[in-house]
C-alpha cells in the first residue's frame, strides 16, 4: 500500500479495510460475545486507523528527512570552521 500511488493505493487500502471488517471482526466478536454496536464501533475505529496510517508514515518520513538534512548542514558548518 505504501509503495503505490493514487488509485492503486486506494484500492489496496479499501481491500484491506473490507477484508478486516468482514473477516476479522465478526468472528472475534462472536468469540467474545460482544454486541453488534461494538462490532460497528470497532469497524469504524479500525477503518479510521487504516486511513491515517499512510498519512502518518508519509509525515514521519518527511520529519526524518528534515532532521537528516539539518544534521548534515551542522556537520558541514563544523568542518568548514577555520
C-alpha positions as CSV (number, residue, x, y, z in Angstrom):
1,X,0.0,0.0,0.0
2,X,2.7,2.5,0.9
3,X,4.7,1.9,-2.3
4,X,1.8,2.5,-4.6
5,X,0.5,5.9,-5.9
6,X,-3.0,7.3,-6.4
7,X,-5.8,4.9,-7.1
8,X,-3.7,1.8,-6.7
9,X,-3.0,2.8,-3.1
10,X,-6.7,3.5,-2.6
11,X,-7.7,0.1,-4.0
12,X,-5.2,-1.7,-1.7
13,X,-6.4,0.3,1.3
14,X,-10.1,-0.4,0.5
15,X,-9.4,-4.1,0.1
16,X,-7.6,-4.2,3.4
17,X,-10.4,-2.4,5.2
18,X,-13.2,-4.6,3.7
19,X,-11.3,-7.8,4.5
20,X,-10.7,-6.7,8.1
21,X,-14.3,-5.7,8.7
22,X,-15.8,-8.7,7.0
23,X,-13.4,-11.5,8.0
24,X,-11.6,-10.5,11.2
25,X,-14.1,-8.6,13.4
26,X,-17.3,-10.8,13.3
27,X,-15.5,-14.0,14.4
28,X,-13.7,-12.1,17.2
29,X,-17.0,-10.5,18.3
30,X,-18.8,-13.9,18.3
31,X,-16.0,-15.5,20.3
32,X,-16.0,-12.6,22.8
33,X,-19.8,-12.4,22.8
34,X,-19.9,-8.6,22.2
35,X,-22.8,-6.7,20.8
36,X,-23.4,-5.6,17.2
37,X,-22.9,-2.0,18.3
38,X,-19.4,-2.8,19.5
39,X,-18.6,-4.6,16.2
40,X,-19.7,-1.5,14.3
41,X,-17.6,0.8,16.6
42,X,-14.6,-1.4,16.2
43,X,-15.0,-1.4,12.4
44,X,-15.2,2.4,12.3
45,X,-12.2,2.7,14.6
46,X,-10.1,0.3,12.6
47,X,-11.1,1.9,9.3
48,X,-10.1,5.3,10.6
49,X,-6.8,4.0,11.8
50,X,-6.1,2.3,8.4
51,X,-6.8,5.6,6.7
52,X,-4.5,7.5,8.9
53,X,-1.5,5.1,8.8
54,X,-0.3,6.0,5.3
55,X,-0.6,9.7,6.1
56,X,1.3,9.3,9.4
57,X,4.0,7.3,7.7
58,X,4.4,9.9,5.0
59,X,4.7,12.7,7.6
60,X,7.2,10.6,9.7
61,X,9.4,10.2,6.6
62,X,9.2,13.9,6.0
63,X,10.3,14.7,9.6
64,X,13.2,12.2,9.4
65,X,14.4,13.7,6.1
66,X,14.3,17.2,7.6
67,X,16.3,16.1,10.6
68,X,18.9,14.3,8.5
69,X,19.3,17.5,6.4
70,X,19.8,19.6,9.5
71,X,22.4,17.3,10.9
72,X,24.3,17.2,7.6
73,X,24.2,21.0,7.4
74,X,25.5,21.3,11.0
75,X,28.3,18.8,10.3
76,X,29.3,20.8,7.2
77,X,29.4,24.0,9.3
78,X,31.6,22.4,11.9
79,X,34.0,21.0,9.3
80,X,34.3,24.4,7.5
81,X,35.2,26.3,10.6
82,X,38.8,27.7,10.5
